[in-house]
């Protein structure tokens, strides 16, 4: 158990930076978003859309945030999949999240 109610992956892995089978602790916020890139090794880019209100025009505009997340070997993810990522310690210069489940 890693602290939130998500299903544990069926496969086992030997990744040290896996919250399920390694020693990586997760904390802080959990974000659900869409995978937009899987080009890096063991890292994915997750994009989250939100609506921002503009009082002058009395309308909403879409804004996006992108997060780089570590992808453990036990989770199979492709582009356009919906995933849940959680905050962890810095794994590299830009990676501060890890993928914990695929929806």
Buried (B, 14 or more C-beta within 10 A) or exposed (E): EBEEEBEEBEEEBEBEBBBBBBEBEBEEEBBEBBBEEBEEEBBBBBEBEEEEEEEEEEEEEEEEEEBBBBBBBBBEBEEEBEBBBBBBEEBEEEBBBBBBBBE
